[in-house]
């Protein structure tokens, strides 16, 4: 079973700053299999990035994804007030089919 | 607009059963692979299981913690996917999300329905 680790657990930044969130896999995974989600309090998650670097429909271009192998990054350039949320990475595997990281909470400094 | 609307959540005693429903609209349901994901209070996301479209066999896969207790089914005539949960445990307490799959990721989520297992 591939385990995803996200860091930091909490990231405190101010609007306008750049956020860099990390997702590490316990084994190498295909970039096609890595996605990122945003979840705001009381809401369902929302797909942001799939295939490690492709933005989902309607996602602002300040969100970008990168990485390969065991290390992946979600970057938010120029934080907007609505970006403060919890971010999860997810990989598609064999058993279980879908695995999520523990999440990074991005909060306002 | 894609919409996934869950129903059927509530309070159930340990060992009991509950069936969740999810009615979909805004896309061709019969072509979609569907999934359930849960989130315990204050915790992260956990995949529960998946059902393929009938043209791909309509087969199901489950996460280890629920295998043998939970069953996913679908009724394409009603654009509805179900999650039958038996032998419920306190650790099954969570918000259950109905989701639509797109190859290797989840592209749409319902608003979730809360299941509480407690005596």
Interface residues (C-beta under 8 A of the other chain):
Chain A: X32 X33 X35 X37 X39 X43 X44 X45 X46 X47 X50 X51 X56 X88 X90 X92 X95 X96 X97 X98 X99 X100 X101 X102 X103
Chain B: X35 X37 X44 X45 X46 X47 X50 X61 X63 X64 X97 X102 X103 X104 X105 X106 X107 X108 X109 X110 X111 X112
